Amino acid sequence: MEKNPFKELETQEEAPKEIKEKLMKDVEELKLLMDMGSLFSFNYASVIENFLKTKKKK
């Protein structure tokens, strides 16, 4: 039977504050990049489509 790696993690001490802060900063930066990517790539077609629809109505 294989060992459960999560049980081994429970016995480890808490990470230092500096590492936690750096990790949270990195996560925030990645989230910002993902949001920007979503704004400019995934939703780009729908934004243009909606813009053209409103222009046709006027």
N, C-alpha and C positions, 0 to 999 in steps of 0.2 A: 504494500500500500504506500502511495506517495505522501510526502509531508505536505501539510497545508502551509504555504508561505505567509498567509495572513496571521496565523497564530504566532509565528516567529516575530512579526512586526510588533505585536502587542507588548512584547517584553523589552523592546528598545526604548531608550529615553527620548524625551521630546527634542525636536530639532532646535538649534540655536536661533535666537531672534533675528540675527542678520540674514540667515538663510531663508527664514520665513518671509521676511520683508522683500528680499530679492525675488523669491518665487512669486509672491503676489504682484510685484511690479511687472514681472515677465508675463504673467497671466493677463494683467490689465492691458499690456501692449498688444498681446496676441488677440485679445477680444476686440480692441480698437481696429486692428488690421482686418479682422474678419468682418466687422461691421462696415468698414469702408469698402471692402471687396464686395460685400453684399449690395451695398448702395450703388456702386458703379458697374457691377457686372450682372448679377442675377436679376436685379430689378430694372435694369436699363431699358430693356425692351418694353416693359409695361409702362414706364414713365413716358417714353416716346409715344406709345400708342395712346395713352390718356391725353397727352398734350395735343396730338393731332385730332383726337375726337373733340376736344373743347374748341379748337380752332375752327373746325367744320361747323359747329353749332352756331357760331357768331356770325 
